Amino acid sequence: MNFSLDDLMPSQRRLLAKLCGTDAPATAIGCEISELSDAEVITAQTMFPLGLIEVVDGWRGTHWLMLTVVAQRMMIEGLTE
């Protein structure tokens, strides 16, 4: 699937930005799922089928949402292709 940030809903773009934080997309750490609002979790569920985020098991039983390589590339390339 080939799409850009412009193709995403505003809530999806906000979640990508939150997962990226202040880091460069390629080094973004993501966000612990327990730190997300209910609305952000619902938004995340719409992004799994797009291949933009993944759940990663963390230390001491935590679960993290992280950008996939596809999302990292999308964030680096910007809003348009």
C-alpha positions as CSV (number, residue, x, y, z in Angstrom):
1,M,0.0,0.0,0.0
2,N,1.4,3.3,-1.0
3,F,0.1,6.4,0.8
4,S,1.3,9.5,2.5
5,L,0.5,11.4,5.8
6,D,-2.0,13.4,3.8
7,D,-4.1,10.3,3.4
8,L,-4.5,9.7,7.1
9,M,-7.1,11.1,9.4
10,P,-6.0,13.9,11.7
11,S,-6.3,11.6,14.7
12,Q,-4.0,9.1,13.0
13,R,-1.4,11.8,12.2
14,R,-1.5,13.0,15.9
15,L,-0.9,9.5,17.1
16,L,2.1,9.0,14.8
17,A,3.5,12.3,16.0
18,K,3.0,11.3,19.6
19,L,4.7,7.9,19.0
20,C,7.6,9.8,17.3
21,G,7.9,12.3,20.1
22,T,10.8,14.6,19.8
23,D,13.1,12.0,18.3
24,A,13.8,11.4,14.7
25,P,11.3,8.9,13.2
26,A,14.1,6.3,12.8
27,T,15.0,6.4,16.5
28,A,11.6,7.0,18.0
29,I,10.9,4.9,21.1
30,G,7.1,4.8,20.9
31,C,4.7,5.0,23.8
32,E,3.7,2.6,26.5
33,I,0.1,1.6,25.8
34,S,-1.0,2.5,29.3
35,E,0.0,6.1,28.6
36,L,-2.6,6.4,25.8
37,S,-6.1,7.7,26.1
38,D,-9.1,5.5,25.1
39,A,-9.5,7.5,21.9
40,E,-5.8,7.0,21.0
41,V,-6.2,3.2,21.5
42,I,-9.2,3.2,19.2
43,T,-7.2,5.2,16.7
44,A,-4.3,2.8,17.0
45,Q,-6.7,-0.1,16.1
46,T,-7.4,1.6,12.8
47,M,-3.7,1.8,12.0
48,F,-2.6,-1.8,12.5
49,P,-4.2,-2.9,9.2
50,L,-2.3,-0.1,7.5
51,G,1.0,-1.5,8.8
52,L,1.9,1.8,10.5
53,I,2.2,0.7,14.1
54,E,3.0,-2.4,16.0
55,V,2.8,-3.6,19.6
56,V,6.1,-4.6,21.2
57,D,6.5,-6.3,24.5
58,G,8.6,-4.3,26.9
59,W,10.5,-4.8,30.1
60,R,8.5,-6.0,33.2
61,G,5.4,-6.9,31.2
62,T,4.8,-3.5,29.6
63,H,3.4,-3.2,26.0
64,W,4.5,-0.4,23.7
65,L,3.1,1.0,20.5
66,M,5.9,1.7,18.1
67,L,6.2,3.0,14.5
68,T,6.9,0.5,11.8
69,V,9.5,1.0,9.2
70,V,6.7,2.1,6.8
71,A,5.5,4.8,9.3
72,Q,9.1,5.9,10.0
73,R,9.6,6.4,6.2
74,M,6.3,8.2,6.0
75,M,7.3,10.6,8.8
76,I,10.7,11.3,7.3
77,E,9.3,12.0,3.8
78,G,6.7,14.4,5.2
79,L,3.2,15.3,4.3
80,T,3.3,14.6,0.6
81,E,5.0,12.1,-1.7
